[in-house]
Structure formats: structure tokens, C-alpha cells
Amino acid sequence: MIYTEDFFAVGSGYPNYDVVKLMDSNTKENVNYIKITSSGSFSDDGVIYRKKGDIFYLRQFYEAANVLWFGAKGDGITDDTASIQKAVNICAGLGLRLYVPSQTFVVKNIRLKEGLKAFYSDGARLIGMNSLAEGIIEGDGTFFGSNSVSCEIFGFELDCNHIVKRGIFLATAFKCMIYNNKIYNLSVQNDSIDGICLHFNSSKNQVYNNTIDLPTNITAMGIYLMSNTKDLYAGWMSYGSIVESTDLNFDNIVSNNYISGGSHGINLSGSISNSIKDNVLTDQRDRSIILSPRSTHNVISGNQCLNFGSSGIHMAYGSSDNVIHDNICLSPASHGEAGIQAYVACKRNKIRNNSISCTSNYGIYLAVDAINNEVRGNTIKGNVHKAVIAIESTWVTSLHTDAIYSRPGVTPMYPRLFWANEDSVGNIIEDNMISDINLNSCGIYIAQVLDKELSGNYINNNKILGQIPAHYLYVFEESQGKNKGNFLSHNKFSENNNTKIFFSNGRTHFKEVKDNAILNDYDFYDLPKNLSIIDVSKNDYISTAAYDLQTNLESFIGGIEGQEIVMRMSVYTAFTTNGNIRPISIGLSGADANDISIFRYVRGKWMEIYRSYN
């Protein structure tokens, strides 16, 4: 059998048959070459197209070229960078697929060229040895890679050898597919450590079924979609408002990946309209999934965020119009932050049907310019440190003494002097199921801080079940009249105990309060004995059955316009007009606890509209 290098050697005297059967000089495998009879422009690349005299031959193969044909050894010792890069360059120029057999290859870094259809294996191990490389596999370009188009990358074990900072790095990637790869042993000595990074202007790519093992206790991302943002805060600190990103990453799909360790599992920075679904992320030091800064219109669904350090899903600094649904956020030893959170100019996000159980400060948390977000249909086990669901209008360095469930004091970065630009309005907290709250925590916390309003928010049809917390509902107002116009209806709490409800300023925080299990429950609340001034902010059905001394009832406090209360009387109680109560008649005590009076609050006065006794 004739070797390929002998047949195509200059001056070779072997016959120029139409089909020649040779032995590959590198791999020692049989190979056929066919004489090219058509016209065209060809060049001898040493493997695919070969020239013998004035005649060109084309190597015959099925599906893909093999890096071994180009001189790669795959023995785990030889530096195969040059051979594999040669294979990439030639196959890209010809629009071919390139196969790497399941051996061990030592490389500095491999730069994929535009035109390469696939770079793939069925288990090859690539050991990186270049600490300056952007990744073991990179896109082509003078800096940060570029122009990877419609290329598949799959089937590799990428061993970063504790010195390479990324497994795969592509920029301006378009319609690439990255799947079934294992990435591990990333550097612990570099910044910008990522398993897979899609850099500026990457769109319509699919990243799925990859396994990424990140180093622990350092800043490292599993999968990083990175657009060109103004800075880490999208300009919030330095410019005073959100600055739009450029060189956007968009319409990418990241699914069914398994990522362990690192600081963040999946990071979307300035990225829009991506789908992050069905991934498993575990043991991140900080957050499982992060959308910050200014990541918008993304869908985050079906992910399992497990054993995170502080937050399962984090949105911040202008990340808006995202849909976060049907995720599991489970961490029995988390701290700070929240299971799911959106803060600083995060607007119109929909947080729906997620299952959360963690020990962070909050289950779901909205704060600072939180506008028109929706928290609906979530199931939350509330073993949190502060509140299961919370909204805060802004942050402050020194907390008011009554802001007991607020985030601890946070100071903005220079030159910014304050946090919020806008009021927090129009948020919906609805149809959530809360259970097993920490005994020292709160179910739902609504906090108006400093001078920023908290208004037009809806707290409807939530259920708080199980053990009794410190508070079911806590509504805090720091500036008089700034927590107002909210709606509270159809909420149910596990115990009729109005000591578990706190309002800074009675029902004036609400435009409407109706059909809540305690506030509007048909079970009468027994007032403490012998009060003449009665707080009616927390119950619509109240009873003086416990009174044992003759008492004139003078005023009701904490009510709102249109509120009606039903009062069960006793032989010890009667009405006067000394305060804001206007009874049908005065001085007449009830006969017994079955007698009732009904009052309606109208323009600052409580008008008696019905009594069952004369």
C-alpha cells in the first residue's frame, strides 16, 4: 500500500489513476482519493485537496474530517494545537465538519473560524495549557473572538487544567449550538472565569445539555451571556439612571445544563429576549441565576436553583419585562437577599408559579423603583429571616425603628447620594400560598421608606397557613401619607389574631380593604377591656363582650372612608358624641352581647346606620 505523502511527493512516478487507494501517512488508515476532472480553483491543503503534478485529487470521507489526518497525536503529551488549528482553518475554508476522536489532546487554545460547520467529538478530552487564552475553544478574531456562525460544538471534555479561565468563548456568535460538553478544572487565579461565555452581539444560539463544574469560593459563572453594559450598574450609580446596553446578546436558548459551584450559575448581563429553561444549578456561592444589569424580556422557566448562597433568581439595575415562572428555588442554608428578587428600577416583571423554600432574608423581594411587577401564584415555605414577600420603596443607610423587616442599611456608591428615583407603584401580590413561616418573621411586608411613595399596589387572595409568625401583615410608613391607595382583599390567615397585623397609620394605607379572613372576618374580635377609644383598622367585626365596667365609647381610630364595622354590644357599653362617633342615640347600653350596632365612616365621622336594640 502506498502512503499518501509518497504518492503526492514532488516528482512521484505513481500512475495518475482516476481513483487511487492509499494509506494515510499520519493515521495508517486506508483512504481513497478521486481525480478532479471539473474546472475550478483548487489549492493543495495537504489533506483534503492534494496536487500531483498538474492534477488535483479530492479525499473521500463520510460526514467529517478528522484532526488525526492533520497530524494531531491525541496522546495526552504532545502539543496538538498547531495540528488541530490547521484542521480547523482548512475545514472552515471548505465549509466542513471536523471530528476529534475520543483521545486526550493537549492544546493552548483552538480558534474556530467562520465557515466551520461543526467541531465535535464523542468524548475527546482537551487539556488547556494557555493561561492567557480566552478559552480552550474560542471564536476567531484578534481580540475576544468573533464571527462564529452556525457552528456546532459538542461532545468534548474541556479540562481547563486549573489555568485556563474559560471552557468555550464565542463573540458575535450566530446560530451556534453548544451541547453535550463537560467543562471542569477552571482557573482559580484569573478574573472573568466562565464555563461558557457568549460575548457581545451573540444571538440565536443554543446552549444545552452541558455539565459545568466551577471552582468554589471564587467569582465564576457557569454560562455567561454578556452584552456591552455601561458598567456593573448600567449607569445607575454614576449617571443617576439606567443607561441602555449595546452589542446585545438576544434570542439565545440556554436549557438542560447542569452547573455546580462558582458564584453564579447563569448570568445575563444586558441581554434581551433569551430563554433560560430546565437547567439545574447547585451550590453557587451567591446566586443561581442573575439578570443584571439591564436584562429585559427574558423568560426564566423550569429551572432548579438549589443550595444557593443568597438568591435563587436575582434581577437588578433596570432588568425589566422578564417572565420568571415555574422555577424551584430551594436552599436550606441560604443567607441575605431572597429566593427571587428584583430591585433598583426593575419594572413589569412577572414572577409566577414558582416554588420557593430558603432561609434567605426574603422569599420574594421587590425594592427601589419597583413598578408594575407581578408576584402571582407562587408557593413559598417561609423559613426566611425577615419576610416571605416584601416590597420597599427605597433603601436607607439608617433604618427607622419600626422598619423591622426592611433590608439592613445600604449606602449607594459615590457619586450617588440616594437610591430611588421614582415611587414604587402598581405591583401585584396575588394568589400566593405561604406556609411554615419562621416564628420571628413576617408573611407580607409593605414598607414606605424615606420620602418615596408606595401606592397603588395590590395584595389580594394570598393565603398564609401553618405556624403563627410574628406578623401576618406589616405595613410600614415612614413619611405621613406616602403609603397610600393600596388594595387589600380576600387574604386568608391561619389564626384570627389582630396582634399579628401592624399598620403604621391605620387603614389610611389602603384604598380598599375587603373580604380578608381577619380584617373582615365574621368572627368577632374581642376588644381589650373597657377601652373608650378603639382601633378599628384591623377588624370589621368587634365585640365589647369582655367589658366589665361601664364605658362610654367615644372614638374609632384607624379607619378609612366607606369602611363599615359591626360592633357587638354589652350592658357595660354606651355611646357619646364627644369624639368622632355619631350614634343614632346616646347613653343607651346594649342589653346583651347579641345586640349589635353598625357604623360607616363618612367624611371623618363614624355614622351609626343600624342598631338591633332600642
N, C-alpha and C positions, 0 to 999 in steps of 0.2 A: 504494500500500500504506500502511496506517495504522500509525503507530508505537504501541507498547504504552502509552507514557506519555500519548500524546494520547487514546487510546481510553478509558483509565481515569481521565483527569483529571476533577476535580470539575466537574460541570455539562456533561460531554461529551454531545453530542447524537447520537452514533452509535447506530444501532439495536442493540437487545439480542437479537441472533440466538442460537440455541442453540449454534452453533459460529461463532467469529469467527477469521478469518485475519489475523494482524497481523505487523508487523516489530519484532523486539526492539530497543528503543531503544539498548541497550548494544552488542550484537554485530552488529546489522543482519542477523540471520538470520530466516527465516520461522518463525513459531510459531503454533500453534493453541491457543485457549482454549475450554473447554466449559462451558456454563452448568450450575451445580449446581442440581438440582431437588429433591434429597433434603433432609430436615431435618437439622440438626446445628449445632454451634457452630464457626464459622469466623472467622478474622481475616485481614485483608489484610496479607500479609508483603512485598508489593511485587514478588514474583517468581512464586511458586508459586500462591498463592491471591490473587486480585485482586477488588476490590469496585467495582462500578459502580452507583451509586445504592444500591438495596437488594438488588441481585443479586450473587451471588458467582460467579466463574469460576475454573476449575482449569486450569493449564497442562498441556499434553500433552507428554510426553517419554518416551524409552526408557531404561531402566536407571538413569540417574543424572542429578542436577542438575549444572550446570556453573558454576564460580566466575565465569566471564565474565558470566553473566546478572546477577550481583550487583554488577557494576561493576569487578571486577578487570581490570587492564590487561595484565599479563604482558609489559611492555616492558623489564624489567630496570632501570628507573629509578624509576618510581612506587612509593611505599609502598602495597602492596596488602593490608596487614594488616587494615584495617577491613573491606574488601570480602569478603575470604576468611573472616574471623571471622563476619561476618553470614551468609554462606552456611552455615558450619558450624552456627551456632546454629539457623537455620531448618530445615536438613535433619535435625538431631538431633531437634528437636521433632516432626518428621513421620516419623521413622524411615527416612530416605532414605540413599542413597549419594551421595557428592559427588565429582565428577570435576574434576581440574586438568589442563588441556591442556598439551602439551609446549612450553611457553614459559618464560621466565625471570621469576620473581616475587620482588620484594624484600619481606621481611616482618620484623617484630620477632619475633614468635612466634605460633604458631597453637595455640589450646587446644581440643582435641577434647571434645565434650560427650557425655554418656551418651545413647544413642539413635541416634547416627550409626552407620550400618551399615558404611560404608566411606569412607575418604579416600584417593583413589588417582589415579594418573597413568600415562602411558606414556612418561615421561621428563622431566617438568617439573623445572626447577631452581629450588629455593627458596634464596634467599640470605639468611642471617640477619644482622640488624643490631642485636641487643639483647644486650649483654654480660651483662645481669642475668637473662636468661631461663634457665630450667632446660633448655630445648632449643628447637630450631626448631619441632618438633611436641611438644606437651605434652598430658598429660591435664588435665581441668578440675579446679579446686579452688583454694582460697585459698592453699595452700602445698603444693608438691611434687606437685601433680596428684592426681586421684582419679577413681574410678568410670568407667573405660573398659571397656565391656562389649561383647564380640562385635563388635569393630570391626576391619576390615581396613585396613592402611596399607601401600601398595605402589606401586612404580613411580617413586619420586622420586630426584632427585639433591639431596641436602641439603648445600649449601655453607655451612659454618659461618663462612666469611669471616674466619677466624683470631681471632674474638672471641666466638663462642658456644661454650659448653663441652660441649654435647651435641647429637646429631642428633635423637634421639627419647627422651622421658622420660615414662613412664607409671607411676602408682602405683595400687594396688588394681585392676590390670588383670585382667580375667577373660575367657578365651576369645578374646583378640585374636590377630590374625595380622599379623605384620610381615615383609614379604618383598620381595625384588627391589628393594631400595633401595641407593643409593650414598651414603656419608657421608664427607666429607673436609673439610680445612681447619679442623679444630677449633682452639679457642683454645690458645695456649701460655702464657697468663698467669693461668689460673684453677686452682683445685683441683677435684677431682671431675670430671675430664674423661672422658667416656664416649661411644662411638658410639651405643649403645642402652642405656638403663637401665630395668629393671623394678624399681620401688621397692616398699616394704612391701606385703604381702598380695596379691601378684600370683600368679595361678595359672591353669593350663591354657591358657597362651598358647603360640603357635608363632612362633619367630623363625628364618627360614630364607632362604637364597639372597641374603643381603645382602653387600655389599662395603664394608668399613670401612678407611679409610686413616688411621692415627693419627699424630700428631706424634712425632718421635723424641726420645729422651733426656729425657723428662719422664714423670711418673706419669700414665698414661692407660690406660683399659680399653676394649677393643673392645665387649664385651657384658657387662653387669654385672647380676646378679641379687642384689638387696640386701635382706636381711631386717634386723630390728632386733636387732643383737647388743649384748652388754653393752659391749664395746669391741673393739679390734682383736685381742685375745687371748681373747675370750669369758670374761673374768674371771680367766684363769689367773694373771696377774701380781698383780692387786690383791686377788682373793678367795681365791686358793690352789687353786681347782678350776674346772672348766668350768661356766659358767652357761648355761642353755638360752636360745635365741633366742626372740623373739616376733615377731608380724606377719610370719609366714613366707611366703616365696615357695616354691611347690611345684607339682609336676606340669607344669612347663613343658618344652617341647621346643626345643632350640637346635641347628639342623642345617644343614649345607651352606653355611655362611657362610665368607667369605674375609676374614681380618683381618690387616693388616700394620702393623708398628711398634708404638709405645706401650710401656708397661711390662708389661702383661698382656693377653693376648688375650681370654680369657673368665674372669670372676671370679664364683664362687658364694660368697656371704657369708651364713652362717646359713640356707642354703637346703636343702630336702629333696626327695627323690624327683623330681629333674629328669633329663632325658635330654639329654646333650651328645654329639652324634654327627656324624661325617663332615664336620667343619669343617677348614679349612686355616688354620693360624695361623703366621705367619712374622715373623721379625726383631723379636720382642719383646725389650726391654732386659733383662727379668728372667725372667718365666715365661709360658709359652703358656697354660696352664690352671691356675687356682688355686681350691682349695676350702678356704677359711679365713675366719673361724673357724667351727667347729661346723656344717659342712655334711655332711649324712648321707643315706644311702640313695639316692645319685645313681648314674647309670650313665654312664660316660665311655667312649665306644667309637668306633673307626674314625676318630679324628682324626689329622691330620698336624701335628705340632708341630715346626717347622723353624727352625733358626738362632736358637734361644732363647739368652738371655744366661747363665742359670744353671740353669733347670729346665724340663723339658717339661710335667710334671704335678706339681703341688705340693698336698699335703694337710697341714693343721696345726691345732693347737689344738682337739682334740675332733672332728675330721672323721672319722667312722666309718661302717662298714657300706656303704661305696661299692664299686662294681664298676668296675675300670679294665681294660678289655680291648681287644685288637686295635688299639691305637694305634701310630703311628710317631713316635718321638722322635729326631730327627736334628739334630745341631748340631756341626759340626767345629771350632768355636772357642768353646765354652761354658766357663764357669769357675764354681767354687764349687758348692754344692748337688748335685743329682743329676738324672739323666734323669727318674726318677719317685721321689718321696719322700713319706713320711708320718711326721711327728714331733709330739711332745707330745700324749699322750692320744689318739692315733689307733688305733682298735681295729676288728677284724673287717673290714678292707678286703681285697678280693680283687684282686690285681694279676696279671692273666693274659694270656698270649699276646701281649704287646707286643713290638715290635721297637725296640731302643734302640742308638743309636750316638752318643756325645757325648764331650766332653773335660771334663765337669764333675768334681767330686771323686768322685762315685759314679755307678754305673749305676742301681741301685735301693737306696734307703736307708730304714731304719726306725730310729727312736730315741725315747727318753724315754717311758715308759709305753706302749710298743708291745706290744699284747696281741692274740693270736689273729688276726694278719694272715696272709694267704696270698700268697706270691710263687711263681707256678707257670707253667711253660710259656713263659717269656719267652726271647727271643733277644737277646743283648747282645754287641755288639762293644766290647771293654773298653779302649778308649784313654782311660781315666779317670786322674785324678791319684792317687787313693787306692785304692779297692776297687770291684770291679764290683758285688757285692752285700754289704751291710753291715747289721748290727744292733748298736745300742749301747743299754745300759740307761739311761744318763743322760749329761748333759754336765757338764763341769767347766772351771773357768777355767784351771787349770794341769794339763796332761796328764802322766800317768806316762810315763817314758821308753820303756817297752815298748808303749805305746798308739800305735804308729807310724802306723796308718791311721785314727785317730779324727779326728772333726771338730775343727778348731782351737778353742782355748779360747773358750767362750761364757759370758758372765755374765748371769744373769737380771736383769730390771728390778726396781727398788725398788717395793714393799717385799719382794718375793720374794727369799729367800736361797738357794734350791736349785731344781733343775729337777724331778726325778722325784718323784711321789707313790707310785707302785706299781712292782713288779718287772715286767720285760719277759718275758712267758711265752707259750708256746703258738703261736709264729709258725712258719709252714711255708715253707721254701725248697726247692722241689722241681721237678724236670723242667725246669730251665733250661739253656739252651745258651749257653756263654760262649766267646768266641774273641778272638784278637788282643789279648791284654792288654798294656798298657804294661809294659815291662820292669822298671820300678820300682814296680809296683803289685801289688795282691793280688786273687785271684779272689773268695774269700768270707771276710769278716771278721766275727768274732763277739766283741764286746767287752763285758765286765762292768766298769763304771766306778763308782768310789766304793763305796757300800755297797748299791746296788740289785742284786738278783739278776737273772741271765739264766738261765732254766731252762725245761725242757720244750719247747725249740724243736727243730724237725725240719729237718735238712739232708740231703735224700735225692735220689738219682738225678740229680744235676747233672753236666754234662759241661763240662770246661774243655779246650779244644783250641787248637792253633796255637802261637805262640811262647811261650817259657817266661817266666813272670813272676817277680817277686821272691819271691812266695809263692802257692801254690795256695789254701792254707787257713791262716788265722791266728786262733787262739783265745786271747784275752787275758783274764786275770782279775786284777783289782786287789785284791780282798778275798778271802782264803782261803776256799774252799768256797762262793762266791757264784755261780760259773759252773758249773752242775751239772745233771744229769738231762736233758741234751740227747741227741738221737739223730743218728747219722751213718751213713748206709748207702747202698750202691750208687752212690757218686760215682765218676767216672772223670776222671783227669788225663792230660795228654798225655805225661808223662815220669815214669818211676819214679825219683824223686829226693826222698828224705825231708828234704833240706835246705830244700825248698820248703814244708815244713809246720812250723808253730810252735804248741805248746801251752804255756801258762804253767805248767800243773800236770799234765802228762801226760794220760792218758785219764780222769782223775777228772772232767773236764768232762762226760762222756758216760755216759748210762745204757746205751746200746747202740752198738756200733761193729761193722759187719759188711759184707762184700762190697764194700769200696771198692777201687779199682784200684791204689792204692799201699798204703794201710794194711793191706789184707787180700789183696794180690796174691800169686799163686802164684809170681811171680818172686822169688827170694831176694835180700834186700838184704845186700850185703857190708859187714860191720861194719868200722870203722877197726881197725887192727892192735892186738892184744894188750890190749884192754880187759877188765878183770875185773868192772866194774860197767857194765851195758848198759841203755840206754834202749830200752824195748820199746813206747813209746807210739805210734810212727809206723809200725811194720811188724809183721805177724804171722809173716812168713817171713824169717828172718835167717840169715846164714851167717858162720862164722868161717874161711872158706877163706883169707882174706888173712893170718891169724896166722902169724908166723914164729919166735915164742918160746914156750916152754912157759908156759901161763897157766891159773891156776885161776879158774874162773868163780864169783863169789861172790853177786852180787845182780842182779836185774832191777828196773828202776825205771820209773815212769810207767804202770803197768798198772791195770786195773780188775777188779773181781770177775767171775769167769767167763771172762775172756779166755784164749784159748789161743794159744800161739806154737809154731811149728815151727822148730827150730834145726838147721842143717846143721853137723856137727862137723868137726874136723880132728885130725891127730895131735898138734897142739900144745895142745889144749884138754881140760880135765877139770873136774869139779865138786867144790866143797867145800860144807860146811854152815855156813860162817862168817857168811853173810848170810841172805837170805830164800829161797834155793833149797833145795829138798828133793829131791835126786835119788834114783833107785832104788838106786844105789850110788855111792860116791865114789872118786876117784882114777883112774878108768879113762878113758883118752883114746880118742877115736874113731880108727878105723883109717884112714879117708879121708873125703873130702868127700861121699861118698854115704851116710854114716851120719847118722841124724837122731835127735833127741830131741824129744818133745812135752811141753809143760808147760801146766798150768792154774792160774790164780790163785784161791786159795781162802783167805779169811779172813787175808789179809796174807802168805801164803806161796805160792811157786810150786812146785806139786807135779808131779814128773815122772810122767806117766801112760803113757808109751810110749818105748821106745828100740829101734833096729834092730840094735844090737850088744850084745855081752856083755863 
